[in-house]
Amino acid sequence: MTRLNARATEDTRLIEKVLGKEFAHVSAYRYNPAVIRIRIVDPRFAGKDLAEREQMVEPLLCQLPEAVYCDITLLLTLAPGEEDDSFANYEFEHAAKSSV
């Protein structure tokens, strides 16, 4: 079991289901009781800036229950190949242990 799978919850599985209907690769995990982190890797993000990428995702996020939506603190929207150049992606993969 990967570290991300070990922190999967009902909420993160719902996020992956909702976003997975539209995007190629979605990963979500609960960092601590108040924080959910999401990473989406999709070729349609290539050539788009952060605002354009978030506009593509936001309508789906709005379908989530408010309590889940409010816990999302990190939303990574990456095109394939951008993973290695993203410090935020490194933190997503190698998150420091939460003190909460």
Protein Blocks (a to p, Z undefined) as FASTA:
>chain_A
ZZklmmgcfklmmmmmmmmmmmmbdcdddfblmbccdddddfklgopafklmmmmmmmmm
mmpcfklmmmpmbdcdddehilmmpmklmmmmmgccdfZZ
